[in-house]
Amino acid sequence: MRRRIPLIITFIIGVVLVTGYFVTRGPFNTLYESFSDYFAIITVFAFILGGGSLLKIHLKRVSNRSTDWPYSLVTLAGFAITLVIGLFKVGNPAGMGGEILAGGSWLRFVFDGVYNPLSATMFSLLAFFVASASYRAFRARTKEATILLSAAMVILLGRTPVGAWLTAWMPESLGFLELPNLANWIMAWPNTAGQRAIMIGIALGVIATSLRIILGIERNYLGRGE
Amino acid sequence: MDVTLQLWIDAALTLMILSFLYRDNPFYKFAEHLFVGVSAAYLMAIGFWDHLVPNLLGKLFPSLMSGVVPGAVGRSPDYYYIIPAVFGLLLLTRLVDRWAWLSRWALAFIVGGSAGFNLPRFLDSDFIIQVQSTMIPLVVLDQSGNLLWGASFSHIVLVLGVICGLVYFFFSVEHKGVLGQVSRVGIWVLMVTFGAAFGYTVMARISLLTGRMEALGAWLATIF
């Protein structure tokens, strides 16, 4: 029961959704729409599960006094305060019926003052690490690394005013070699070719894996044991 | 709430994260852990109000939710929505070790749903349409019948690039001889694609960094 019922559920949902995509009339279409709604709702519960797991892990770290446990208190405090503010729409000018991120609400303050700067700075840190990674790649001196970084440099320069300024002296007959034009050509043709090859490869992989899941051949998502 | 207070918190958290460039330190760890807690709760709150309330609670308890969900006024309850509610609650049993096996039923719904949605969608948009878009003429002529060298060259690059890239992903045969050479060209094409993606990523990150520097500038302007 612990393994067979999930396999039956996966089969029914998968078959109904695949059939509903092709058969746009009758019960399959109705079921397709209902299951789409149900799927979106259950996915939201996954967020709640994520929050629950986060609480469980950090409470355990605090109770065990694990390494760096005081930082877990910071996570728990940030989580609890933001959740209360968000769920009860604290400070929302229109009350519980207002937009969740309405101007003047406390959640808007948390978003603008805490969440946004933290996420933007965290990702902007990558600019420095990317620079050091490209330096290491240049030192590798392989043909592949050179092609990758040359394409990156052309795109970087070609999409900024510096690129146009650097190659503005070129005669009109060699206009296609101007950095902005070269960047546009790379984006439109070789880049599209690579992206298309990747997309076709991924599509074949997804189709094969989906079929294996629906037919019950792929069962790793059920985990081990009963 | 106070804009100046927001500027100060914004600047303090920005500096705490940037301090990682020197080395790992307690200020960075504080900001990092705060980010984890705040972002998890923020996404939960948004998911609750934007999806769970209108799509589940509004359908199951329309009269109770009429003050919060505008479309629920005068609607009768749709009891079919008990199904996703039960599956959603089953998913939460994963938090209790004794009942964790029940969460497989909800997980089966999510996995089966993803497979059912993705199979036809990827077949249509990422396979058939992409193959169709690659079937283009290799020799491009203008209206007078003259050969357009540039356009023809670009089309050949595209078609050969896709074929070579796909050969690289074909692992059923050992990449030796002609196949090995074609696969090598495929790697070069993929490197150009990764290079373009790399260039765009660097640009996006630098743009974020510029935004952060502007925020710090605005904060400094309030002091001096």
Chai-1 contact restraints between the chains, C-beta under 6 A:
chainA,res_idxA,chainB,res_idxB,connection_type,confidence,min_distance_angstrom,max_distance_angstrom,comment,restraint_id
A,R2,B,W101,contact,1.0,0.0,6.0,A-B,restraint_1
A,P6,B,R104,contact,1.0,0.0,6.0,A-B,restraint_2
A,P6,B,W105,contact,1.0,0.0,6.0,A-B,restraint_3
A,P6,B,A108,contact,1.0,0.0,6.0,A-B,restraint_4
A,I9,B,A108,contact,1.0,0.0,6.0,A-B,restraint_5
A,I9,B,F109,contact,1.0,0.0,6.0,A-B,restraint_6
A,T10,B,A108,contact,1.0,0.0,6.0,A-B,restraint_7
A,T10,B,V111,contact,1.0,0.0,6.0,A-B,restraint_8
A,T10,B,G112,contact,1.0,0.0,6.0,A-B,restraint_9
A,I13,B,F109,contact,1.0,0.0,6.0,A-B,restraint_10
A,I13,B,G112,contact,1.0,0.0,6.0,A-B,restraint_11
A,I13,B,G113,contact,1.0,0.0,6.0,A-B,restraint_12
A,I13,B,G116,contact,1.0,0.0,6.0,A-B,restraint_13
A,G14,B,G112,contact,1.0,0.0,6.0,A-B,restraint_14
A,G14,B,A115,contact,1.0,0.0,6.0,A-B,restraint_15
A,G14,B,G116,contact,1.0,0.0,6.0,A-B,restraint_16
A,L17,B,G116,contact,1.0,0.0,6.0,A-B,restraint_17
A,L17,B,F117,contact,1.0,0.0,6.0,A-B,restraint_18
A,V18,B,G116,contact,1.0,0.0,6.0,A-B,restraint_19
A,V18,B,L119,contact,1.0,0.0,6.0,A-B,restraint_20
A,V18,B,P120,contact,1.0,0.0,6.0,A-B,restraint_21
A,Y21,B,P120,contact,1.0,0.0,6.0,A-B,restraint_22
A,Y38,B,P84,contact,1.0,0.0,6.0,A-B,restraint_23
A,F39,B,G113,contact,1.0,0.0,6.0,A-B,restraint_24
A,I41,B,N55,contact,1.0,0.0,6.0,A-B,restraint_25
A,I41,B,L56,contact,1.0,0.0,6.0,A-B,restraint_26
A,I41,B,P84,contact,1.0,0.0,6.0,A-B,restraint_27
A,I42,B,P84,contact,1.0,0.0,6.0,A-B,restraint_28
A,I42,B,F87,contact,1.0,0.0,6.0,A-B,restraint_29
A,I42,B,G88,contact,1.0,0.0,6.0,A-B,restraint_30
A,I42,B,A106,contact,1.0,0.0,6.0,A-B,restraint_31
A,I42,B,F109,contact,1.0,0.0,6.0,A-B,restraint_32
A,I42,B,I110,contact,1.0,0.0,6.0,A-B,restraint_33
A,V44,B,G47,contact,1.0,0.0,6.0,A-B,restraint_34
A,V44,B,H51,contact,1.0,0.0,6.0,A-B,restraint_35
A,V44,B,L52,contact,1.0,0.0,6.0,A-B,restraint_36
A,F45,B,G88,contact,1.0,0.0,6.0,A-B,restraint_37
A,F45,B,L91,contact,1.0,0.0,6.0,A-B,restraint_38
A,F47,B,L43,contact,1.0,0.0,6.0,A-B,restraint_39
A,F47,B,M44,contact,1.0,0.0,6.0,A-B,restraint_40
A,F47,B,G47,contact,1.0,0.0,6.0,A-B,restraint_41
A,L49,B,L91,contact,1.0,0.0,6.0,A-B,restraint_42
A,L49,B,L92,contact,1.0,0.0,6.0,A-B,restraint_43
A,G51,B,A40,contact,1.0,0.0,6.0,A-B,restraint_44
A,G51,B,M44,contact,1.0,0.0,6.0,A-B,restraint_45
A,G52,B,L95,contact,1.0,0.0,6.0,A-B,restraint_46
A,L54,B,A40,contact,1.0,0.0,6.0,A-B,restraint_47
A,Y71,B,K29,contact,1.0,0.0,6.0,A-B,restraint_48
A,Y71,B,H33,contact,1.0,0.0,6.0,A-B,restraint_49
A,V74,B,F30,contact,1.0,0.0,6.0,A-B,restraint_50
A,V74,B,H33,contact,1.0,0.0,6.0,A-B,restraint_51
A,V74,B,L34,contact,1.0,0.0,6.0,A-B,restraint_52
A,T75,B,H33,contact,1.0,0.0,6.0,A-B,restraint_53
A,T75,B,V36,contact,1.0,0.0,6.0,A-B,restraint_54
A,T75,B,G37,contact,1.0,0.0,6.0,A-B,restraint_55
A,G78,B,L34,contact,1.0,0.0,6.0,A-B,restraint_56
A,G78,B,G37,contact,1.0,0.0,6.0,A-B,restraint_57
A,G78,B,V38,contact,1.0,0.0,6.0,A-B,restraint_58
A,F79,B,G37,contact,1.0,0.0,6.0,A-B,restraint_59
A,F79,B,A40,contact,1.0,0.0,6.0,A-B,restraint_60
A,F79,B,A41,contact,1.0,0.0,6.0,A-B,restraint_61
A,T82,B,V38,contact,1.0,0.0,6.0,A-B,restraint_62
A,T82,B,A41,contact,1.0,0.0,6.0,A-B,restraint_63
A,T82,B,Y42,contact,1.0,0.0,6.0,A-B,restraint_64
A,L83,B,A41,contact,1.0,0.0,6.0,A-B,restraint_65
A,G86,B,A45,contact,1.0,0.0,6.0,A-B,restraint_66
A,L87,B,A45,contact,1.0,0.0,6.0,A-B,restraint_67
A,M96,B,V68,contact,1.0,0.0,6.0,A-B,restraint_68
A,G97,B,G67,contact,1.0,0.0,6.0,A-B,restraint_69
A,G97,B,V68,contact,1.0,0.0,6.0,A-B,restraint_70
A,I100,B,W49,contact,1.0,0.0,6.0,A-B,restraint_71
A,F109,B,M1,contact,1.0,0.0,6.0,A-B,restraint_72
A,G113,B,Q6,contact,1.0,0.0,6.0,A-B,restraint_73
A,G113,B,I9,contact,1.0,0.0,6.0,A-B,restraint_74
A,G113,B,D10,contact,1.0,0.0,6.0,A-B,restraint_75
A,V114,B,V38,contact,1.0,0.0,6.0,A-B,restraint_76
A,Y115,B,V38,contact,1.0,0.0,6.0,A-B,restraint_77
A,Y115,B,Y42,contact,1.0,0.0,6.0,A-B,restraint_78
A,P117,B,D10,contact,1.0,0.0,6.0,A-B,restraint_79
A,P117,B,L13,contact,1.0,0.0,6.0,A-B,restraint_80
A,P117,B,T14,contact,1.0,0.0,6.0,A-B,restraint_81
A,L118,B,L13,contact,1.0,0.0,6.0,A-B,restraint_82
A,L118,B,F35,contact,1.0,0.0,6.0,A-B,restraint_83
A,A120,B,L208,contact,1.0,0.0,6.0,A-B,restraint_84
A,A120,B,R212,contact,1.0,0.0,6.0,A-B,restraint_85
A,T121,B,T14,contact,1.0,0.0,6.0,A-B,restraint_86
A,T121,B,I17,contact,1.0,0.0,6.0,A-B,restraint_87
A,T121,B,R212,contact,1.0,0.0,6.0,A-B,restraint_88
A,M122,B,I17,contact,1.0,0.0,6.0,A-B,restraint_89
A,F123,B,L208,contact,1.0,0.0,6.0,A-B,restraint_90
A,S124,B,R205,contact,1.0,0.0,6.0,A-B,restraint_91
A,S124,B,L208,contact,1.0,0.0,6.0,A-B,restraint_92
A,S124,B,L209,contact,1.0,0.0,6.0,A-B,restraint_93
A,S124,B,R212,contact,1.0,0.0,6.0,A-B,restraint_94
A,L126,B,R205,contact,1.0,0.0,6.0,A-B,restraint_95
A,A127,B,R205,contact,1.0,0.0,6.0,A-B,restraint_96
A,A127,B,I206,contact,1.0,0.0,6.0,A-B,restraint_97
A,A127,B,L209,contact,1.0,0.0,6.0,A-B,restraint_98
A,V130,B,V202,contact,1.0,0.0,6.0,A-B,restraint_99
A,E144,B,M191,contact,1.0,0.0,6.0,A-B,restraint_100
A,I147,B,W188,contact,1.0,0.0,6.0,A-B,restraint_101
A,I147,B,M191,contact,1.0,0.0,6.0,A-B,restraint_102
A,L148,B,M191,contact,1.0,0.0,6.0,A-B,restraint_103
A,L148,B,F194,contact,1.0,0.0,6.0,A-B,restraint_104
A,L148,B,G195,contact,1.0,0.0,6.0,A-B,restraint_105
A,A151,B,V192,contact,1.0,0.0,6.0,A-B,restraint_106
A,A151,B,G195,contact,1.0,0.0,6.0,A-B,restraint_107
A,A151,B,A196,contact,1.0,0.0,6.0,A-B,restraint_108
A,A152,B,G195,contact,1.0,0.0,6.0,A-B,restraint_109
A,A152,B,F198,contact,1.0,0.0,6.0,A-B,restraint_110
A,A152,B,G199,contact,1.0,0.0,6.0,A-B,restraint_111
A,I155,B,A196,contact,1.0,0.0,6.0,A-B,restraint_112
A,I155,B,G199,contact,1.0,0.0,6.0,A-B,restraint_113
A,L156,B,G199,contact,1.0,0.0,6.0,A-B,restraint_114
A,W189,B,S154,contact,1.0,0.0,6.0,A-B,restraint_115
A,W189,B,V157,contact,1.0,0.0,6.0,A-B,restraint_116
A,W189,B,L158,contact,1.0,0.0,6.0,A-B,restraint_117
A,P190,B,V157,contact,1.0,0.0,6.0,A-B,restraint_118
A,P190,B,G161,contact,1.0,0.0,6.0,A-B,restraint_119
A,P190,B,V189,contact,1.0,0.0,6.0,A-B,restraint_120
A,P190,B,V192,contact,1.0,0.0,6.0,A-B,restraint_121
A,N191,B,T193,contact,1.0,0.0,6.0,A-B,restraint_122
A,N191,B,A196,contact,1.0,0.0,6.0,A-B,restraint_123
A,A193,B,L158,contact,1.0,0.0,6.0,A-B,restraint_124
A,A193,B,G161,contact,1.0,0.0,6.0,A-B,restraint_125
A,A193,B,V162,contact,1.0,0.0,6.0,A-B,restraint_126
A,A193,B,V189,contact,1.0,0.0,6.0,A-B,restraint_127
A,G194,B,G165,contact,1.0,0.0,6.0,A-B,restraint_128
A,G194,B,V189,contact,1.0,0.0,6.0,A-B,restraint_129
A,G194,B,L190,contact,1.0,0.0,6.0,A-B,restraint_130
A,G194,B,V192,contact,1.0,0.0,6.0,A-B,restraint_131
A,G194,B,T193,contact,1.0,0.0,6.0,A-B,restraint_132
A,Q195,B,T193,contact,1.0,0.0,6.0,A-B,restraint_133
A,R196,B,Q130,contact,1.0,0.0,6.0,A-B,restraint_134
A,R196,B,V162,contact,1.0,0.0,6.0,A-B,restraint_135
A,A197,B,V162,contact,1.0,0.0,6.0,A-B,restraint_136
A,A197,B,G165,contact,1.0,0.0,6.0,A-B,restraint_137
A,A197,B,L166,contact,1.0,0.0,6.0,A-B,restraint_138
A,M199,B,D126,contact,1.0,0.0,6.0,A-B,restraint_139
A,M199,B,Q130,contact,1.0,0.0,6.0,A-B,restraint_140
A,I200,B,Q130,contact,1.0,0.0,6.0,A-B,restraint_141
A,G201,B,F169,contact,1.0,0.0,6.0,A-B,restraint_142
A,A203,B,F122,contact,1.0,0.0,6.0,A-B,restraint_143
A,A203,B,D126,contact,1.0,0.0,6.0,A-B,restraint_144
A,A203,B,F127,contact,1.0,0.0,6.0,A-B,restraint_145
A,V206,B,N118,contact,1.0,0.0,6.0,A-B,restraint_146
A,V206,B,F122,contact,1.0,0.0,6.0,A-B,restraint_147
A,I207,B,L119,contact,1.0,0.0,6.0,A-B,restraint_148
A,I207,B,F122,contact,1.0,0.0,6.0,A-B,restraint_149
A,I207,B,L123,contact,1.0,0.0,6.0,A-B,restraint_150
A,S210,B,A115,contact,1.0,0.0,6.0,A-B,restraint_151
A,S210,B,N118,contact,1.0,0.0,6.0,A-B,restraint_152
A,S210,B,L119,contact,1.0,0.0,6.0,A-B,restraint_153
A,I213,B,V111,contact,1.0,0.0,6.0,A-B,restraint_154
A,I213,B,A115,contact,1.0,0.0,6.0,A-B,restraint_155
A,I214,B,A115,contact,1.0,0.0,6.0,A-B,restraint_156
A,Y221,B,V111,contact,1.0,0.0,6.0,A-B,restraint_157
A,L222,B,R104,contact,1.0,0.0,6.0,A-B,restraint_158
